[in-house]
Amino acid sequence: MAEQNLDHVLLFLDECTLAGLDESESVLAADLYGMYMIWCENGGREPAPVHHFYGAVREAGLAEVTRHSERAYEGVLPTGPIPVQYIMETDKAPGPNTNPFPFSG
């Protein structure tokens, strides 16, 4: 099951995030998991439990930090329609560096 979770999470990260960015770019871990839940729901997938998700994200090599007492991942930003859907469904204002379309003109 753990290997399946890792594959799931890696696919999510590949489809819904931009990695390898400057460490000033980051996403809160709770927000990333919320986006993962939406991604799973949209694709008819069974989501990994939160502790498996966080473990898989660490195994994927994302740098985990604590900012303002919240877990975050540096050097990665969400992208595409999933972050937009997450913001719309949660009424959560995007963070200062949360741009779902960072390279659009």
Secondary structure, DSSP 4 states (H G I P E B T S, - for coil): -HHHHHHHHHHHHHHHEEES--TT-EEEHHHHHHHHHHHHHHHTPPPPPHHHHHHHHHHTTPEEEEETTEEEEETEEE-SHHHHHHHHHHTPPPPTT--SSTT--
